[in-house]
């Protein structure tokens, strides 16, 4: 049933936007997914709740801060397209990001891998640096305000809903507190004056949460969180996340300093420091990293089910040998049990097929996956050190607990003559092998065995099945070797060359643009130590990635020349800006 806000907003924007569904709501707004009718693209619309819009002060603040945020334009900031009033309704329209929040990812998957945490936090730092230079403090940096785009893995900061422009003179009343208590800086929690370094504290809490799966402080009330942030030193992150690069862990600890002067000098400086920490980490492209993460979950579950079927069959055979009188019943249960678990294992493994098809649409084939798996395993081994060895002590405990549970199930089923007793016993016999194999999977290196299968004949067979109906789909990008911008440029050039002649003629400037962006990115990488160079490099690489994805969509039949033309124009403008910046730096160096 559509909400009253949905119906009222749809009536107000009819003909311009077509609302689809509600995406979420919070204290300062309701967000809807919609389509821009004129441009035929998805957008998100955030509506100030009508009861709040009736307050002139809140209404004015919402509009002012939305307009302030609309002035930000950065690859890692969710773009605001329009800010509007329609009668009693106040709302703004922003880009729709097909993804999930960092908070949702961590709550579902637990602490993120070191390489992913450092990349995400660096991208958020770049976004905050862009805002701070323009006089805007976010004031509510937290995992649920960081969106992770499914297709590219890019982190994007959203909801500058309580942002304050340093130039506006908009100072909150003395003692007032606005923000999320779990992530507030000490000065913000105390209701004092804040500056850009307050956002760095909140980013430190966000990084702590992403790396460890927990907050630095826990409390049962808002007052408890505010007091602990204001008075207690934060725990060091390294003991809780030992795989983090040392420099990155130290940067998080500095962000969590109580005194602003003890934190990094700026978001730009923090991003540069994280970049140095990331230097030794292997960077697997986002589509491949996403595939590997989901494939690992499939492998663990399919392996547990199949191993449970085999283990349970052996237990039933022992059971049958002991209880000869139950021969027929036990044999029937054994057959059903084995067939069901084996079927579930195959069904779970079959879910790799749609993942493979999506990976191929993104331009990655089996060779790229094999290289990505090897790179990631090498990085994991380097980060884990001795921890990479199988934990045999825990494995023996897990196996012993599983055997004891299965034996108890056999005993209950044979000794207790009532129907409930037999059912409980058999359930223990069925469940124990599956849960035991699931526990042993991580303890004895099941993931490495799964990766070996994916790199070998099994993986090639899965990719052949996934390729059915996709013949001719180009494998546009490999992994390893060349720098990212070189690999992206080469992939985009191959995709352009494979287009029909008519399309190549219409897009004649693309090869030169690709070459220019690639050259600009290489020049910026050589200047990575200079302020702002890292942010510009990320922007240039993002532009190359956008062109590559547009070309892939053209090949797949779900993209348009018009969409590609818009991105070409944006990339050309970016190239001109980079040229001006590089030339200016050369002139300065000449003096």
C-alpha positions as CSV (number, residue, x, y, z in Angstrom):
1,X,0.0,0.0,0.0
2,X,1.6,3.4,-1.0
3,X,2.2,5.7,1.9
4,X,0.5,9.1,2.0
5,X,3.8,10.8,1.3
6,X,4.2,8.6,-1.8
7,X,0.8,9.6,-3.1
8,X,1.2,13.3,-2.4
9,X,4.7,13.5,-3.9
10,X,3.6,11.6,-7.1
11,X,0.8,14.0,-7.6
12,X,3.1,17.0,-7.2
13,X,5.8,15.7,-9.7
14,X,3.5,13.9,-12.2
15,X,4.8,14.3,-15.7
16,X,8.4,15.0,-14.5
17,X,9.1,12.1,-12.3
18,X,7.4,8.7,-12.0
19,X,7.7,7.2,-8.5
20,X,8.5,3.5,-8.2
21,X,8.8,2.6,-4.5
22,X,10.0,3.8,-1.1
23,X,13.7,3.1,-0.5
24,X,13.9,4.1,3.2
25,X,13.0,6.7,5.8
26,X,14.7,8.4,8.7
27,X,14.2,11.3,11.0
28,X,14.9,14.0,8.4
29,X,13.4,12.5,5.2
30,X,11.7,9.7,3.2
31,X,13.6,8.5,0.1
32,X,11.8,7.2,-3.0
33,X,13.1,5.5,-6.2
34,X,11.7,7.3,-9.3
35,X,12.4,7.8,-13.0
36,X,13.2,11.1,-14.6
37,X,10.7,11.2,-17.4
38,X,12.5,13.6,-19.7
39,X,16.0,11.9,-19.4
40,X,14.6,8.4,-18.8
41,X,17.0,7.6,-16.0
42,X,16.5,6.4,-12.4
43,X,16.8,9.0,-9.6
44,X,16.2,9.1,-5.9
45,X,14.0,11.7,-4.3
46,X,14.3,12.7,-0.7
47,X,11.2,14.3,0.8
48,X,11.2,16.3,4.0
49,X,8.3,14.8,6.1
50,X,5.3,17.1,5.9
51,X,5.1,17.5,9.7
52,X,8.6,18.9,9.6
53,X,8.1,20.9,6.5
54,X,5.3,22.8,8.3
55,X,8.0,24.3,10.6
56,X,9.4,27.3,8.7
57,X,12.9,27.1,10.4
58,X,13.3,23.4,9.6
59,X,12.0,23.9,6.1
60,X,14.4,26.7,5.4
61,X,17.3,24.8,6.9
62,X,16.5,21.7,4.7
63,X,16.4,23.8,1.6
64,X,19.6,25.7,2.4
65,X,21.6,22.6,3.2
66,X,20.3,20.7,0.2
67,X,21.3,23.6,-2.0
68,X,24.7,23.7,-0.4
69,X,25.2,19.9,-1.0
70,X,24.0,20.4,-4.6
71,X,27.1,22.6,-5.2
72,X,29.3,19.6,-4.7
73,X,30.3,17.6,-7.8
74,X,32.7,14.7,-7.2
75,X,32.9,11.0,-8.3
76,X,32.5,9.9,-4.6
77,X,29.6,12.3,-3.7
78,X,26.1,11.4,-4.6
79,X,25.1,14.2,-7.0
80,X,22.0,16.3,-6.3
81,X,20.2,17.4,-9.5
82,X,17.4,19.7,-8.1
83,X,16.0,21.2,-4.9
84,X,12.3,22.1,-5.1
85,X,9.2,23.2,-3.2
86,X,5.8,22.2,-4.3
87,X,3.1,23.6,-2.0
88,X,3.6,21.9,1.4
89,X,6.2,19.5,-0.1
90,X,9.9,20.1,0.1
91,X,12.3,17.7,-1.6
92,X,15.5,17.2,-3.6
93,X,16.3,14.9,-6.5
94,X,19.6,13.1,-6.6
95,X,21.4,10.4,-8.5
96,X,20.2,6.9,-7.8
97,X,23.1,4.6,-6.7
98,X,22.4,0.9,-7.4
99,X,24.1,-0.5,-4.3
100,X,24.0,-0.9,-0.6
101,X,25.4,1.0,2.4
102,X,28.7,0.2,4.0
103,X,26.7,-0.4,7.2
104,X,24.5,-3.0,5.6
105,X,27.6,-4.7,4.1
106,X,29.4,-5.0,7.4
107,X,26.3,-6.0,9.3
108,X,25.7,-8.8,6.8
109,X,29.3,-10.0,6.0
110,X,31.2,-8.9,9.1
111,X,34.6,-7.0,9.0
112,X,35.7,-6.3,5.5
113,X,39.1,-7.4,4.0
114,X,42.0,-4.9,4.5
115,X,42.2,-4.0,0.8
116,X,38.5,-3.1,0.6
117,X,38.5,-1.1,3.9
118,X,41.4,1.0,2.9
119,X,40.0,1.7,-0.6
120,X,36.6,2.7,0.7
121,X,37.9,4.9,3.5
122,X,40.3,6.6,1.1
123,X,37.4,7.3,-1.4
124,X,35.3,8.8,1.5
125,X,38.3,10.9,2.5
126,X,38.6,12.2,-1.1
127,X,34.8,13.1,-1.0
128,X,35.2,14.9,2.3
129,X,38.3,16.8,1.1
130,X,36.2,18.0,-1.8
131,X,33.4,19.2,0.5
132,X,35.8,20.8,3.1
133,X,37.6,22.8,0.5
134,X,34.3,24.3,-0.5
135,X,33.4,25.1,3.1
136,X,31.0,22.2,3.8
137,X,31.2,20.0,6.8
138,X,29.1,16.8,6.6
139,X,28.6,16.4,10.4
140,X,27.0,12.9,10.0
141,X,29.7,10.7,8.5
142,X,28.7,7.1,9.3
143,X,28.6,3.7,7.5
144,X,24.9,4.2,6.6
145,X,25.8,7.4,4.7
146,X,28.4,5.6,2.5
147,X,26.9,3.9,-0.5
148,X,28.8,1.1,-2.2
149,X,27.9,0.8,-5.9
150,X,27.3,-2.8,-7.0
151,X,28.7,-2.4,-10.5
152,X,31.9,-0.6,-9.8
153,X,32.4,-1.0,-6.0
154,X,32.8,2.7,-5.8
155,X,32.1,4.4,-2.4
156,X,29.9,7.4,-2.5
157,X,29.0,9.8,0.4
158,X,25.4,10.8,0.7
159,X,23.0,12.6,3.0
160,X,24.6,15.9,3.7
161,X,21.2,16.5,5.4
162,X,22.8,18.2,8.4
163,X,25.8,19.6,6.7
164,X,26.9,23.2,7.5
165,X,28.6,25.6,5.2
166,X,31.4,27.4,6.9
167,X,30.7,30.4,4.7
168,X,27.0,30.7,5.6
169,X,27.6,31.5,9.2
170,X,25.0,29.0,10.2
171,X,26.1,28.1,13.7
172,X,23.8,25.8,15.7
173,X,22.5,27.0,19.0
174,X,25.0,26.7,21.9
175,X,24.8,23.2,23.4
176,X,22.7,21.7,20.6
177,X,23.7,18.4,19.2
178,X,22.9,17.2,15.7
179,X,24.2,13.9,14.2
180,X,24.4,10.2,15.1
181,X,25.7,9.7,18.7
182,X,27.7,6.5,17.9
183,X,29.9,8.4,15.4
184,X,30.1,11.9,16.9
185,X,33.4,13.7,17.6
186,X,34.0,14.7,21.2
187,X,33.5,18.4,20.4
188,X,30.3,17.7,18.5
189,X,29.0,15.5,21.3
190,X,29.7,18.4,23.7
191,X,27.7,20.8,21.5
192,X,30.8,22.9,20.9
193,X,32.3,24.5,17.8
194,X,33.3,22.1,15.1
195,X,35.4,22.2,12.0
196,X,36.4,19.8,9.2
197,X,38.4,17.7,11.7
198,X,35.2,16.6,13.3
199,X,34.3,14.8,10.1
200,X,37.7,13.0,10.3
201,X,36.8,11.7,13.8
202,X,33.5,10.3,12.5
203,X,35.4,8.8,9.5
204,X,37.7,7.2,12.0
205,X,34.8,5.6,13.8
206,X,33.4,4.4,10.4
207,X,36.8,2.9,9.5
208,X,37.0,1.2,12.9
209,X,33.5,-0.3,12.4
210,X,34.3,-1.5,8.8
211,X,37.6,-3.1,9.8
212,X,36.5,-4.8,13.1
213,X,32.7,-5.2,12.7
214,X,32.2,-3.3,16.0
215,X,32.1,0.2,17.3
216,X,35.0,1.6,19.5
217,X,32.4,2.5,22.2
218,X,29.2,0.7,23.2
219,X,26.5,2.2,25.3
220,X,22.8,1.7,26.1
221,X,21.7,5.3,25.7
222,X,22.4,8.4,23.6
223,X,23.9,10.1,26.7
224,X,26.1,7.1,27.2
225,X,27.6,7.3,23.7
226,X,28.1,11.1,24.0
227,X,29.9,10.7,27.3
228,X,32.2,8.0,26.2
229,X,33.1,9.8,23.0
230,X,33.8,12.9,25.0
231,X,35.8,11.4,27.8
232,X,37.3,8.0,27.1
233,X,40.2,7.2,24.8
234,X,39.3,4.9,21.9
235,X,40.8,1.4,21.7
236,X,43.6,0.8,19.2
237,X,42.3,-0.8,16.0
238,X,45.4,-2.9,15.2
239,X,44.8,-5.6,17.9
240,X,41.2,-6.1,16.7
241,X,42.1,-6.1,13.0
242,X,45.7,-7.4,12.8
243,X,45.6,-7.7,9.0
244,X,45.3,-4.0,8.4
245,X,48.4,-2.2,7.0
246,X,50.2,-0.6,10.0
247,X,50.1,2.9,8.5
248,X,46.4,2.6,7.9
249,X,45.7,1.4,11.5
250,X,47.8,4.3,12.8
251,X,45.8,6.7,10.7
252,X,42.5,5.4,12.1
253,X,43.9,5.8,15.7
254,X,44.9,9.4,14.9
255,X,41.4,10.2,13.5
256,X,40.0,9.0,16.9
257,X,42.1,11.4,18.9
258,X,40.1,13.5,21.4
259,X,41.8,16.7,20.5
260,X,41.2,18.0,16.9
261,X,44.9,19.1,16.7
262,X,46.0,15.5,17.2
263,X,44.1,14.3,14.2
264,X,45.2,14.5,10.5
265,X,45.5,18.0,9.3
266,X,42.9,17.6,6.6
267,X,40.9,14.9,4.7
268,X,43.3,15.4,1.8
269,X,46.2,14.6,4.0
270,X,44.4,11.6,5.4
271,X,43.6,10.3,1.8
272,X,47.3,10.7,0.9
273,X,48.4,8.7,3.9
274,X,45.9,6.0,3.2
275,X,47.2,5.9,-0.4
276,X,50.7,5.2,0.9
277,X,49.3,2.4,3.1
278,X,47.5,0.9,0.1
279,X,50.6,0.8,-2.0
280,X,51.5,-2.7,-0.9
281,X,48.0,-4.1,-1.2
282,X,46.9,-6.0,-4.3
283,X,43.9,-4.2,-5.9
284,X,41.5,-6.6,-7.5
285,X,39.0,-4.8,-9.8
286,X,35.6,-4.3,-8.1
287,X,33.5,-6.6,-10.4
288,X,36.0,-9.4,-9.8
289,X,36.2,-8.8,-6.1
290,X,32.4,-8.9,-5.9
291,X,32.2,-12.2,-7.8
292,X,34.9,-13.7,-5.6
293,X,33.1,-12.7,-2.5
294,X,29.8,-14.1,-3.6
295,X,31.4,-17.2,-5.1
296,X,33.2,-17.9,-1.8
297,X,29.9,-17.9,0.0
298,X,28.4,-20.3,-2.6
299,X,31.5,-22.6,-2.3
300,X,31.3,-22.7,1.5
301,X,27.6,-23.6,1.5
302,X,27.7,-26.1,-1.4
303,X,30.8,-27.8,0.1
304,X,29.1,-28.1,3.5
305,X,26.0,-29.6,2.0
306,X,27.9,-32.1,-0.1
307,X,30.3,-33.0,2.7
308,X,27.4,-33.4,5.0
309,X,25.7,-35.7,2.6
310,X,28.8,-37.9,2.5
311,X,29.4,-37.8,6.2
312,X,25.8,-38.4,7.0
313,X,25.7,-41.4,4.7
314,X,28.6,-43.0,6.6
315,X,26.8,-42.4,9.9
316,X,23.7,-44.0,8.6
317,X,25.7,-47.0,7.4
318,X,27.1,-47.4,11.0
319,X,23.6,-46.9,12.3
320,X,22.2,-49.6,10.0
321,X,25.0,-52.0,11.0
322,X,24.1,-51.6,14.7
323,X,20.4,-51.8,14.4
324,X,19.7,-54.6,12.0
325,X,16.0,-54.6,12.8
326,X,15.7,-51.1,11.3
327,X,17.4,-52.1,8.1
328,X,14.6,-51.0,5.7
329,X,13.7,-47.8,7.5
330,X,17.4,-46.7,7.9
331,X,18.2,-47.4,4.2
332,X,15.2,-45.4,3.1
333,X,16.1,-42.4,5.3
334,X,19.7,-42.6,4.1
335,X,18.7,-42.4,0.5
336,X,16.4,-39.5,1.0
337,X,18.9,-37.7,3.2
338,X,21.7,-38.1,0.7
339,X,19.6,-37.1,-2.3
340,X,18.2,-34.0,-0.7
341,X,21.6,-32.7,0.5
342,X,23.4,-33.5,-2.7
343,X,20.6,-31.8,-4.7
344,X,20.8,-28.7,-2.5
345,X,24.6,-28.7,-3.0
346,X,24.2,-28.8,-6.8
347,X,21.5,-26.1,-6.7
348,X,23.6,-23.8,-4.6
349,X,26.6,-24.3,-6.9
350,X,24.4,-23.6,-10.0
351,X,24.0,-20.1,-8.6
352,X,27.5,-19.4,-10.0
353,X,26.0,-19.3,-13.5
354,X,24.2,-15.9,-13.3
355,X,27.3,-14.5,-11.5
356,X,29.5,-15.7,-14.3
357,X,27.2,-14.1,-16.9
358,X,27.3,-10.8,-15.1
359,X,31.1,-11.0,-14.8
360,X,31.4,-11.6,-18.5
361,X,29.1,-8.6,-19.2
362,X,31.5,-6.6,-17.1
363,X,34.3,-7.7,-19.4
364,X,36.1,-10.4,-17.3
365,X,36.6,-14.0,-18.3
366,X,38.0,-17.1,-16.6
367,X,41.6,-16.1,-17.1
368,X,41.0,-12.8,-15.4
369,X,39.3,-14.6,-12.5
370,X,42.2,-17.0,-12.1
371,X,44.6,-14.1,-12.0
372,X,42.5,-12.3,-9.5
373,X,42.2,-15.3,-7.2
374,X,46.0,-15.8,-7.2
375,X,46.6,-12.1,-6.5
376,X,44.1,-12.1,-3.6
377,X,45.4,-15.3,-2.1
378,X,48.9,-13.9,-2.2
379,X,47.8,-10.7,-0.5
380,X,45.8,-12.6,2.1
381,X,48.8,-14.8,2.9
382,X,51.1,-11.7,3.3
383,X,48.6,-10.0,5.5
384,X,47.8,-13.0,7.7
385,X,51.4,-14.3,8.1
386,X,51.4,-17.2,10.5
387,X,47.6,-16.9,10.8
388,X,47.3,-18.3,7.3
389,X,48.2,-21.8,8.5
390,X,45.2,-24.0,9.2
391,X,44.1,-24.0,12.8
392,X,44.3,-27.7,13.5
393,X,43.5,-27.4,17.2
394,X,40.1,-25.8,16.5
395,X,39.6,-28.2,13.7
396,X,39.9,-31.2,16.0
397,X,37.6,-29.6,18.5
398,X,35.0,-28.9,15.8
399,X,35.3,-32.5,14.4
400,X,35.0,-33.9,17.9
401,X,31.9,-31.8,18.7
402,X,30.3,-32.9,15.4
403,X,31.1,-36.6,16.1
404,X,29.7,-36.4,19.6
405,X,26.5,-34.7,18.3
406,X,26.1,-37.4,15.7
407,X,26.7,-40.2,18.2
408,X,24.2,-38.6,20.6
409,X,21.7,-38.5,17.8
410,X,22.3,-42.3,17.1
411,X,21.9,-43.0,20.8
412,X,18.7,-41.0,21.1
413,X,17.1,-42.5,18.0
414,X,17.9,-46.1,19.1
415,X,17.2,-45.9,22.8
416,X,14.2,-43.5,22.9
417,X,11.3,-45.4,21.4
418,X,8.8,-42.5,21.1
419,X,8.3,-40.8,17.8
420,X,9.6,-37.4,19.1
421,X,12.8,-39.1,20.3
422,X,13.4,-40.8,17.0
423,X,12.8,-37.5,15.1
424,X,15.2,-35.6,17.4
425,X,17.9,-38.2,17.1
426,X,17.7,-38.3,13.3
427,X,17.7,-34.5,13.1
428,X,21.0,-34.5,15.1
429,X,22.4,-37.2,12.7
430,X,21.4,-35.2,9.7
431,X,22.5,-31.7,11.0
432,X,25.8,-32.6,12.6
433,X,27.8,-33.4,9.4
434,X,26.6,-30.3,7.6
435,X,27.5,-28.0,10.5
436,X,30.8,-29.8,11.1
437,X,31.9,-29.5,7.5
438,X,30.8,-25.8,7.6
439,X,33.1,-25.2,10.6
440,X,36.0,-27.1,9.2
441,X,35.8,-25.2,5.9
442,X,37.5,-22.1,7.2
443,X,39.7,-23.9,9.7
444,X,41.3,-26.3,7.2
445,X,41.6,-24.0,4.2
446,X,38.4,-25.0,2.4
447,X,38.4,-21.6,0.6
448,X,41.8,-22.3,-0.9
449,X,40.6,-25.7,-2.2
450,X,37.5,-23.9,-3.7
451,X,39.7,-21.3,-5.4
452,X,41.8,-24.1,-6.9
453,X,38.6,-25.6,-8.3
454,X,37.5,-22.3,-9.7
455,X,40.9,-21.8,-11.4
456,X,40.9,-25.3,-12.9
457,X,38.6,-27.4,-15.1
458,X,35.6,-26.9,-12.8
459,X,35.9,-23.1,-13.2
460,X,36.4,-23.3,-16.9
461,X,33.3,-25.6,-17.2
462,X,31.2,-23.1,-15.2
463,X,32.4,-20.2,-17.5
464,X,31.5,-22.3,-20.6
465,X,28.0,-22.8,-19.2
466,X,27.7,-19.1,-18.3
467,X,28.8,-18.2,-21.8
468,X,25.8,-19.9,-23.4
469,X,23.9,-17.3,-25.3
470,X,26.8,-14.8,-24.8
471,X,29.0,-15.9,-27.7
472,X,31.1,-13.1,-29.0
473,X,31.0,-11.3,-25.6
474,X,34.5,-9.7,-25.4
475,X,36.8,-10.5,-22.5
476,X,37.9,-6.9,-22.3
477,X,40.0,-6.7,-19.2
478,X,42.7,-8.8,-17.5
479,X,44.2,-8.5,-14.1
480,X,47.7,-7.8,-12.9
481,X,50.7,-6.5,-14.9
482,X,49.8,-3.1,-16.3
483,X,48.7,-0.2,-14.2
484,X,45.0,0.2,-13.9
485,X,44.6,3.1,-16.3
486,X,46.7,1.2,-19.0
487,X,44.5,-1.9,-18.6
488,X,41.3,0.1,-18.8
489,X,42.5,2.1,-21.8
490,X,43.5,-1.0,-23.7
491,X,40.1,-2.7,-22.8
492,X,38.2,0.4,-24.0
493,X,40.1,0.5,-27.2
494,X,39.4,-3.1,-27.9
495,X,35.7,-2.6,-27.3
496,X,35.6,0.4,-29.5
497,X,37.4,-1.5,-32.3
498,X,34.8,-4.2,-32.1
499,X,31.8,-1.9,-32.6
500,X,30.0,-1.7,-36.0
501,X,31.5,0.7,-38.5
502,X,28.5,3.1,-38.3
503,X,28.8,3.4,-34.5
504,X,32.6,3.9,-34.7
505,X,32.0,6.7,-37.2
506,X,29.6,8.5,-34.8
507,X,32.0,8.1,-31.9
508,X,35.2,8.9,-33.8
509,X,36.7,11.0,-30.9
510,X,36.6,8.1,-28.4
511,X,40.0,6.6,-29.2
512,X,41.8,9.9,-28.8
513,X,39.9,10.6,-25.6
514,X,40.8,7.2,-24.2
515,X,44.4,7.8,-25.0
516,X,44.3,11.3,-23.4
517,X,42.7,10.1,-20.2
518,X,45.2,7.2,-20.0
519,X,48.1,9.6,-20.4
520,X,46.7,12.1,-17.9
521,X,46.2,9.3,-15.3
522,X,49.8,8.2,-15.8
523,X,51.1,11.8,-15.4
524,X,49.0,12.2,-12.2
525,X,50.2,8.9,-10.8
526,X,53.8,10.1,-11.2
527,X,52.8,13.2,-9.1
528,X,50.9,11.1,-6.5
529,X,52.8,12.8,-3.6
530,X,51.4,16.2,-4.5
531,X,48.3,17.6,-2.9
532,X,45.1,16.9,-4.9
533,X,46.9,14.5,-7.4
534,X,45.4,11.4,-5.8
535,X,41.9,12.8,-6.1
536,X,42.4,13.8,-9.7
537,X,43.9,10.4,-10.5
538,X,40.8,8.6,-9.1
539,X,38.6,10.9,-11.2
540,X,40.5,10.2,-14.4
541,X,40.4,6.4,-13.8
542,X,36.7,6.6,-13.0
543,X,36.1,8.4,-16.3
544,X,38.0,5.6,-18.1
545,X,36.0,3.0,-16.3
546,X,32.7,4.8,-17.2
547,X,33.7,4.8,-20.9
548,X,34.6,1.1,-20.7
549,X,31.3,0.2,-19.1
550,X,29.3,2.3,-21.6
551,X,31.0,0.4,-24.5
552,X,30.3,-2.9,-22.8
553,X,26.6,-1.9,-22.5
554,X,26.6,-1.1,-26.2
555,X,28.0,-4.5,-27.0
556,X,25.4,-6.1,-24.7
557,X,22.6,-4.2,-26.4
558,X,21.4,-2.4,-23.2
559,X,23.2,0.9,-23.7
560,X,22.7,3.8,-26.0
561,X,24.9,6.2,-28.1
562,X,23.3,9.1,-26.3
563,X,24.4,7.9,-22.9
564,X,27.9,7.3,-24.1
565,X,27.9,10.8,-25.7
566,X,27.0,12.4,-22.4
567,X,29.9,10.6,-20.6
568,X,32.3,11.5,-23.5
569,X,31.5,15.2,-23.0
570,X,32.0,14.9,-19.2
571,X,35.4,13.1,-19.8
572,X,36.5,15.8,-22.3
573,X,35.8,18.5,-19.8
574,X,37.7,16.5,-17.1
575,X,40.6,16.2,-19.5
576,X,40.7,19.9,-20.1
577,X,40.7,20.6,-16.3
578,X,43.6,18.1,-15.8
579,X,45.6,19.7,-18.6
580,X,45.2,23.1,-17.0
581,X,46.2,21.8,-13.6
582,X,49.3,19.9,-15.0
583,X,50.4,22.9,-17.0
584,X,50.0,25.2,-14.0
585,X,52.2,22.9,-11.9
586,X,54.8,22.8,-14.6
587,X,54.9,26.6,-14.7
588,X,55.3,26.7,-10.9
589,X,58.1,24.2,-11.1
590,X,59.8,26.3,-13.8
591,X,60.3,29.2,-11.5
